[in-house]
């Protein structure tokens, strides 16, 4: 399923496709803004979005084999809720 399929699913509830797309964009934007502020986003029955900070680590340039440091960074993570896990089983 892709974003277009989700928009069509929302539109099947009686909204126009334009309004459904706007709603989908607003949800995605809201989740992104909350994560950027460092907040956790929980959607009951679906799961939670959070930010995980990776540690700085050593790596190497695959082309030259030269060692280098890979800096610490923030990455978004998703943890599915138990009802979602059960549905997937």
Secondary structure, DSSP 8 states (H G I E B T S, - for coil): --HHHHHHHHHTTT--HHHHHHHHHHHHHHHHHHHHTT--EEETTTEEEEEEEE--EEEE-TTT--EEEE--EEEEEEEE-HHHHHHH-
